[in-house]
Amino acid sequence: MYLVQMLLPRSDNQGQPFPGRDFDRLKEELAARFEGVTAYLQAPADSLWKDGGETDRDDIVVFEIMTPKVDISDLQLRRSDLERRFRQDKIVVRYSQITLL
């Protein structure tokens, strides 16, 4: 089994929050495709990273799905779509193998 996580910004690069319907739409898409999704929307995580000599900050939300098989090309297309929809240079999509107890 694999856990796939998608880290998305709460706001665009000008600080304007994305409407809740954008996250609701993604939640519905992922639930339909993967038969379930967990979205951490109410308590955004604080993210810091270095970009050149500056430190950037974002509030992010996390979407998680579990799947028995990872389709890399599908996840790459999904990441590209999310980058376009959320107007980002890079969206982090990561996966790891997990064991269910």
Stockholm file with secondary structure:
# STOCKHOLM 1.0

chainA/1-101         MYLVQMLLPRSDNQGQPFPGRDFDRLKEELAARFEGVTAYLQAPADSLWKDGGETDRDDIVVFEIMTPKVDISDLQLRRSDLERRFRQDKIVVRYSQITLL
#=GR chainA/1-101 SS CEEEEEEEESBCTTSCBCCHHHHHHHHHHHHHHHSCCEEEEEEEEEEEEEETTEEEEEEEEEEEEEESSCCHHHHHHHHHHHHHHTTCSCCEEEEEECCCC
#=GC SS_cons         CEEEEEEEESBCTTSCBCCHHHHHHHHHHHHHHHSCCEEEEEEEEEEEEEETTEEEEEEEEEEEEEESSCCHHHHHHHHHHHHHHTTCSCCEEEEEECCCC
//
